[in-house]
Amino acid sequence: MTQKIQTGMKLKTLTTIGIGGTASWFAEPIDVSELRECLRFALDNSLEVFPLGRGANTIFGDFDGLVLSTRRLKGIKVERKEKALRVEVMAGTPLSELVNLSLRENLEGFYRLAGFPATVGGAVAMNAGAFGYETSRHLVELEFMDWESRVHAVKASELEFSYRSSPFPEMGIVVSAVFELPFCAGSVREEYQRVVSRRKSTQPINVPTSGSTFKNPPGDYAGRLLEKVGMKGYRVGDVAFSDLHANFLVNLGNGSYTQVVKILEEAKRRVYEEFGITLQEEVKLVESGCADGRKV
């Protein structure tokens, strides 16, 4: 066994909501070579694999497989072009670095994702978005490692991105991404301040949360539906839907995975019975047999 891989890893500190069981195996590779080594270990031992960024939209139960954190795969390169910056970013780089770069250079796009506690790789994999912007909008190229540990370079135009959806991690693990971010004629800082103010006033940013819990159904908002059926502030043990925003799940102290599952089932039941709409989770619920990652 490679010394890079740990056993019996407690996962609650690896997610922003602070809820998690134990992973049988855990690794944080520092480069592509170590990433390949970890995937080959999983292949040799027939392990499920779950790739993890900063855990901003992830809640763990117990996971009898390999949790593979990309948070140490960091780095950013910037090339100045006539009308844009070409930015190559490693998957584990905090998304906040692109937000800060956008503010310094007055670039369109990523400033609208201010406050997202995500890595770039995680944002690409879920096509994270807010305030009319999605991560894939200015994505031009990326590299990923497939589940057989081979690295591929692809154009973003060859891949299919949609609302909170991408080909990853089904195709593999994002290693790096290249964006071309256009310069703005006017200042982006005023709009950035509006985004930050709105987020502070409407979202529970000062408590442990997993962000948006459900995807917005076509033509509607999950938060509106949840509020209408009385889920705003609704609590199961130490897990609750926020008093500020009905679509944000929060940990009030010692929340558990079991409590998360119970409160989500109740929310989906109420919305379906009232509106005939089946809400789909945006948050990733991860336990053995997970839907995202490599399964065996």
N, C-alpha and C positions, 0 to 999 in steps of 0.2 A: 504493500500500500504506500502510495506517495505520502510524504510527510506534510504535504500541503493540505491534506484532507483531514478534518476533525470529525469526531464521533460525538453523538449525544448533545447536539447544539440546541440551546434554548433560543427560541425564535422571537419572543415578544419584544426584545430590544431592537430587532431588525425591521420593525414596522412602525409607521407613524402613529397608529392607533394603540400600540403597546399591548397587543393580544397575540398569543402564539403558544403552540405546544413545543414539541421537541422534534428535531430532524435527526434521523439516524446518521446522516452524513452531511458535511458542510464544507465548502471551500470558497476562498476569495483569491482567485488567480490574479497575478499582477501584470501578465502579458498574454499574448496569443498562444505562446508555447505552453504556458501553464494551463490555460483554458483547454487546449487540446488534450493535455495530459489528464485533466479532470474528466473530460468527456470519455476518453478511452477507458479510464477506471470504471466509469458508470457502465459502459458497454460490456466490459469484461465481467462485471459483476451483476449484469441484468438489473440495473437500478433505474427507477424513475428519476427524472431530473426536472427541477423547477428553477428557471433563471430568475434572479431577484435583483432589482435596482435598489432604490431607497425604501421600498415597501410602502409607498404612499397610497396604493390602492389594493393592498394585500392583507388578508387576515388568515393566519395559520391555525390549523389544528395540529395533530401529530402527523408527521410526514416520514414514512418509511422509505426514504430515497435520498437523493443528493440535492440539497439546496445550493445553488451555484450563484454566489453574489458577484456582480460585475463592478462593484463600487470602487475597486482599486485599479480598474482599467481607465486611467485618466489621461487627459492631454488635449490640447487644442492648438490648431495652426490656422493662421489668418493670412489670406492673400487679398490684397486690395486690387479691385478692378475698377473700370471707369464708372459704372453705375451701381456697383454692389460689392459686398465683401464675400469672398468665398471662404467658408469656415469649415474646416475638417475637425471633427470632435470624436474622441473615444467614448465608448458607450457609458462608462462609469462617471463621466464628468457631470457634476451637478448642473441641472437645467438653469439654475440661477446665474451661472457664468455666461450663458447666452443672453439672458435677460440683461445683465450688466453691460455686456458688450453692445447690445442694441441701444442702450441708453447713452453710452459713451460715444458711439459712432452715429447715432440718430438713424437707426435701421428699422425698417418695417418688420412687424411680425412678433418676435418673441417677447417683447415687453408686455404683451397682453397676457402672457402666462406667468406674470409676476406672482410669487407666493407659492407656486407649485413645488412641493418638496420632492422632486423627482430627479432621476438621472436622465441623460439624453437618450440612452438606449431604451429605458422604460417608457419615455414619452413617445419615441418612435413606435415601439411595439404596441402601445395602446392608441396611437394617434391622438395623443392628449390635445385638448382644446378648450378654449374659453373665449368669451366676448367676440365671437365670430372668426376666431383664428384656430387653425389646426396645425400640428407639428409637421405634417406632410406637405404643407403648402409650398414651402421653399426648399424642400428636400430634393436634391438632384442625384445623389449617388449614396450607396452604402455598401459596407462589407458585413457579411454574417458568416458564422460557422454553423454548418448543418449538423444534424445529430450523429453523423458518422465522423465528425471532427474535421471536415473539409471546409476551407475558406472560399467564399465566393464574393466577387465584386459585381454589383448590378446597378443599373440605372433605376432611379425611382419610378420612371415612366413605364418600366417593365413590370411593376408590382401594382397590386390593387389595394388602395387605402380607401376607407370609408369612415363613417361616423364611429369613433372610438374603436376602430378595428384596423388591423393590418395582417399581413401574412405571417407575423411573428407572434408567439414563438413556434407556431406550427412548422415553419421552414427551418428554424434554428434560432441561434442567439445573435442579436445585433452586436457587432464588434466596434464599428465606427460609422459615422454618418457625415455627409458633406451637404452643406446648405449654401445657397446663394441668396444673401439677404440684401435687398435693395436699399439704397439710401433714400431717406424721405426728404421732400422739399421743405416741409414745415417741421417744427419741433415735435418729437414724440413724447416729451417729458410731461406735458400737460395731460395728455390722454393716459399716460402711465399712472399719474397721480390719481386720476379718476378711477382707474381699474383698482388700484390699491385701496382707495377709500371705500369703494363699493364692496370689495372683498371683506374688509374689516367690519363693515356694518351689517353684512348679510350672512357671513360664514363664521363658524366657530374655530377661528385660526389659533386661539390660545389654549385649546384643550386637545388631548389626543384624539385624532380623527382619521378616518380612512378616505376622506373626501367624498365626492358624489357616490352614493350607494347604488342607485339605479340609473340606467340610461334613460334619456327622455324619449318617450314614445313619439311616433310621427305626429306632428301637429299639436303637441301638448308638452307639459313639463311634469316630470316625476314629482318634484317638490310640491306642485299645486295639488296633484292627485293625493299625495300622502297627507297633506294638510287637511284636505277635504274629508278624509276618512279618519281623522283624529290621531294621526301618528306623530305629529309634531310634539316633542317632549315625551312621547311614549317610552316606557322603560321596561326592560326585562333584566332584573338583577342590576349589574353595573354597566349595562349597555343600553344606550338610548338614542333616539333620533333627536337632534339638537333643537333647542327652543328657538334658535335663530333661523335655522333652515331645515325643513322637514326631510330633505334628502341627504343630510349629513349624519352619519353614524358616529357617535362619540363614546369614549371609554371614561366612565365616571370614577374609576378607581381600580377595581379588580375584575374587569370584564373577562368573560371566557368565550371560547369558540362556540360552545353549546348555546350560550345566551345569544350570540350573534345569529346563529342559525334559527333559533326560535323567533327572534324579533323580525327577521327578514321573511320568514314564512307567514307570520301574522300580517305584515305589511302587504305582501303579495295577495294574500287571501282577501283582505278588506278591499283593496283596489279592484280586484277582479270581480268581487261580488257587487260592488257599487257601480263600476264603470265598464265591466266586461273587458278590461285591459290586463294582459299578463305582463307585469314589469320584468325586465331583464337586468340582472346585476351588472353594474359597471365594476364594482369591487370584485377582486379575485378571492374566492374562498378556496383555500388550499389544504388538502389533506391527502393521504395516500389514495391513488387513483385519480389524481388531479386532471382537470381538463386542459391545462396549459403546460406545455413542456414536453419532455420525452416520456412516453409511457412504455411499459413492457407487457 
